[in-house]
Amino acid sequence: MKQVLVIGSGISGLACAIRCAKLGLRVELVSPYPSERSQSVMAAGGINAVTDRCEAGDSVACHIEDTLKGGGFLAGRDAVTGLCGHGAEIIRYLESIGTVFSVNAQGRPNYRAFGGQTYKRTYYCGASTGKQIVTALVMEARRFEAAGLICRRLRSCFHSALIEDGVCHGALLFDEGSGALEAVCADALVMATGGQNALFGRTTGSTQCDGYAAGRLFTQGAELKNLEFIQYHPTTLLTPQKRMLISEAARGEGGRLFYDENGRRVYFMEDRYGPKGNLMTRDVISREIDAAGRPVFLDVSFLDGRIIDERLPEIRDLCARYAGIDIHTTPIPVQPSVHFFMGGLAVHLNHETNIRNLFAVGECASIYHGANRLGGNSLLAAIYSGNVAAEAIAGRSGAGKHPDFGKMLREERGKLEKRRQTDSRFPVMYVRDMVAETMQKQLGIVRSEKNLADGLEDVDYCISVAERINYDPNVMPYFNYSLPALLTLARATLQCALFRRESRGAHYRCDYPETDAAYQCATLIAYNGGEPRTRLDKEGEYES
Ligand SMILES: Cc1cc2nc3c(=O)[nH]c(=O)nc-3n(C[C@H](O)[C@H](O)[C@H](O)COP(=O)(O)OP(=O)(O)OC[C@H]3O[C@@H](n4cnc5c(N)ncnc54)[C@H](O)[C@@H]3O)c2cc1C
């Protein structure tokens, strides 16, 4: 029986594992924490799909065009057509396994309006869409666990891929409980490790998603794509611990952005973009808030109190808890914050990377969102990509006999052991904080050659400090061994942002403010033996 190793158990990892099991493949599902603690549970707003119950006038074709346009026409049409074309099937599947979407008095879906969409097409489950979908998928996965087709490995982290002659044969896994490093061979390795939030420090997302896997695979030969496209969500509430997301749902229900000018409210988005101004795409609103240069507020207080209590209870509660604000009466102070990563591992339409038998799904793969993601499209992409990868793996013959990776395992164990014995007591977290500060500062909403070059200099300094750190016993081994790859990823991200001398979607260069047709393709970066090389995907290597 073919063996598949899936790293990460959020929505994309679960979807892939379940589809693999249905196709008769045996899956090991690896993550440090249970699915119920993955970032996917934080998704509150909803999932986009055009079904037979859609708003009058809507169509899959319109969903495709909105997605391509929202993404600055950088995503491949074939990929987006596949994604949007499967929306209805995915909603039916989720309903069949117990996801209950909110409905109106007539029993029809209570679609929500999300940014950059011509029609309302966002399905949601109260204020906890991600949680509900994860719960349904976890229950579904359990059936296959009972049948022995899915085996969970918890407290386990990805270390590196087992690659020989351009073919992937599995991964080295680090067990956080025992501290052991183990080689696990498989016919296919599927990365489902989410975005790169922790590389940026405080974001709306989970610190479990740090980009380490992408950074490590990059050094092992996997190509990365569109790293410069980092989505700032326009409406977040700043708290000392975290950036709390004020979901687009608030604007979907009618919430209005404004700032104060001499005691007068200026509804700047509506003034500039008309009645749908508050639902422009996230890149546009974030830039407008940044340009306003003064405190901006989101007002929902004029809505019927029942709408707030029924459709926005999470926002109501988090504003009360973290800012002491009653949103029934008081506007919410909002700021843009890092939220989502359009870039990641470059994959073909079947979700395979440039390394045979190495796949990537969900947020860690870069394929559907181009230069800017539409809200509600990423839950759809997480499930769709998991299914696509599973089908591709099932459709090919197994790798046969795996090479002996004993030597590599012994070497990596030796490196870990050596580091442990040479305790330098230098705080790893200090370097992680330094790099996060640089990334936030230099890869902000508005960028320039100068600040990106400064960012590279800062990261190079972090790399030189990290080279002097052997082992910090005050943090988990994972934080020790992951640091070099994180810094490599940070460097690659800045390089991609420097390389793209134009403005498009979430990448705005004040020194190149126009969109340039010469850049109408993805940015690719290859490690190239430690001298990373950046190029434009002019040949469409990854979209056909
Ligand atoms: C606050 C918030 C709200 C959102 N709301 C919406 C929404 O309403 N609609 C929408 O479409 N999208 C939304 N998104 C985006 C969406 O939730 C994510 O893109 C999606 O859930 C990602 O799923 P995933 O399976 O790719 O990754 P995740 O759910 O992030 O799962 C990643 C998994 O990988 C594991 N992992 C990470 N690193 C390692 C490692 N080194 N070794 C082993 N395992 C590892 C993690 O533990 C986890 O199990 C939201 C995001 C946030 C942060």
The ligand as a Tripos MOL2 file, in Angstrom:
@<TRIPOS>MOLECULE
LIG
   53    58     1     0     0
SMALL
NO_CHARGES

@<TRIPOS>ATOM
      1 C1         -7.5040   35.2220   12.2280 C.3       1 LIG1
      2 C2         -7.6500   34.6190   10.8650 C.ar      1 LIG1
      3 C3         -8.8880   34.5660   10.2550 C.ar      1 LIG1
      4 C4         -9.0330   34.0160    8.9890 C.ar      1 LIG1
      5 N1        -10.2740   33.9610    8.4170 N.ar      1 LIG1
      6 C5        -10.4310   33.3850    7.1980 C.ar      1 LIG1
      7 C6        -11.7200   33.2840    6.6110 C.ar      1 LIG1
      8 O1        -12.7220   33.6950    7.1810 O.2       1 LIG1
      9 N2        -11.8170   32.6960    5.3850 N.ar      1 LIG1
     10 C7        -10.7330   32.2300    4.6900 C.ar      1 LIG1
     11 O2        -10.8910   31.7170    3.5880 O.2       1 LIG1
     12 N3         -9.4930   32.2940    5.2570 N.ar      1 LIG1
     13 C8         -9.3200   32.8540    6.4890 C.ar      1 LIG1
     14 N4         -8.0650   32.9210    7.0520 N.ar      1 LIG1
     15 C9         -6.9450   32.2200    6.3880 C.3       1 LIG1
     16 C10        -7.0970   30.6940    6.5910 C.3       1 LIG1
     17 O3         -7.5780   30.4560    7.8860 O.3       1 LIG1
     18 C11        -5.7850   29.9640    6.4050 C.3       1 LIG1
     19 O4         -5.1610   30.3570    5.2140 O.3       1 LIG1
     20 C12        -6.0340   28.4570    6.3390 C.3       1 LIG1
     21 O5         -6.7880   28.0320    7.4390 O.3       1 LIG1
     22 C13        -4.7030   27.7380    6.2960 C.3       1 LIG1
     23 O6         -4.9070   26.3720    6.4490 O.3       1 LIG1
     24 P1         -3.6630   25.3880    6.3410 P.3       1 LIG1
     25 O7         -4.1710   24.0120    6.5000 O.co2     1 LIG1
     26 O8         -2.9020   25.6940    5.1060 O.co2     1 LIG1
     27 O9         -2.7040   25.7970    7.5330 O.3       1 LIG1
     28 P2         -2.9110   25.8740    9.1270 P.3       1 LIG1
     29 O10        -4.3130   25.7740    9.5480 O.co2     1 LIG1
     30 O11        -2.1440   27.0720    9.5290 O.co2     1 LIG1
     31 O12        -2.1890   24.5670    9.6330 O.3       1 LIG1
     32 C14        -0.7900   24.4410    9.5990 C.3       1 LIG1
     33 C15        -0.4230   23.1300   10.2810 C.3       1 LIG1
     34 O13         0.9790   22.9070   10.1040 O.3       1 LIG1
     35 C16         1.5730   22.6060   11.3610 C.3       1 LIG1
     36 N5          2.9890   22.9840   11.2880 N.ar      1 LIG1
     37 C17         3.5350   24.1950   11.0740 C.ar      1 LIG1
     38 N6          4.8850   24.1080   11.0540 N.ar      1 LIG1
     39 C18         5.1850   22.7980   11.2520 C.ar      1 LIG1
     40 C19         6.3960   22.0630   11.3390 C.ar      1 LIG1
     41 N7          7.5880   22.6530   11.2110 N.pl3     1 LIG1
     42 N8          6.3300   20.7230   11.5620 N.ar      1 LIG1
     43 C20         5.1270   20.0950   11.6840 C.ar      1 LIG1
     44 N9          3.9500   20.7430   11.6080 N.ar      1 LIG1
     45 C21         3.9790   22.0820   11.3940 C.ar      1 LIG1
     46 C22         0.7450   23.3990   12.3500 C.3       1 LIG1
     47 O14         0.9170   22.9170   13.6640 O.3       1 LIG1
     48 C23        -0.6530   23.1330   11.7790 C.3       1 LIG1
     49 O15        -1.0990   21.8590   12.1630 O.3       1 LIG1
     50 C24        -7.9040   33.4960    8.3140 C.ar      1 LIG1
     51 C25        -6.6420   33.5500    8.9230 C.ar      1 LIG1
     52 C26        -6.5150   34.1040   10.1840 C.ar      1 LIG1
     53 C27        -5.1550   34.1660   10.8050 C.3       1 LIG1
@<TRIPOS>BOND
     1     1     2 1
     2     2     3 ar
     3     2    52 ar
     4     3     4 ar
     5     4     5 ar
     6     4    50 ar
     7     5     6 ar
     8     6     7 ar
     9     6    13 1
    10     7     8 2
    11     7     9 ar
    12     9    10 ar
    13    10    11 2
    14    10    12 ar
    15    12    13 ar
    16    13    14 ar
    17    14    15 1
    18    14    50 ar
    19    15    16 1
    20    16    17 1
    21    16    18 1
    22    18    19 1
    23    18    20 1
    24    20    21 1
    25    20    22 1
    26    22    23 1
    27    23    24 1
    28    24    25 2
    29    24    26 1
    30    24    27 1
    31    27    28 1
    32    28    29 2
    33    28    30 1
    34    28    31 1
    35    31    32 1
    36    32    33 1
    37    33    34 1
    38    33    48 1
    39    34    35 1
    40    35    36 1
    41    35    46 1
    42    36    37 ar
    43    36    45 ar
    44    37    38 ar
    45    38    39 ar
    46    39    40 ar
    47    39    45 ar
    48    40    41 1
    49    40    42 ar
    50    42    43 ar
    51    43    44 ar
    52    44    45 ar
    53    46    47 1
    54    46    48 1
    55    48    49 1
    56    50    51 ar
    57    51    52 ar
    58    52    53 1
@<TRIPOS>SUBSTRUCTURE
     1 LIG1         1 GROUP 0 **** ****
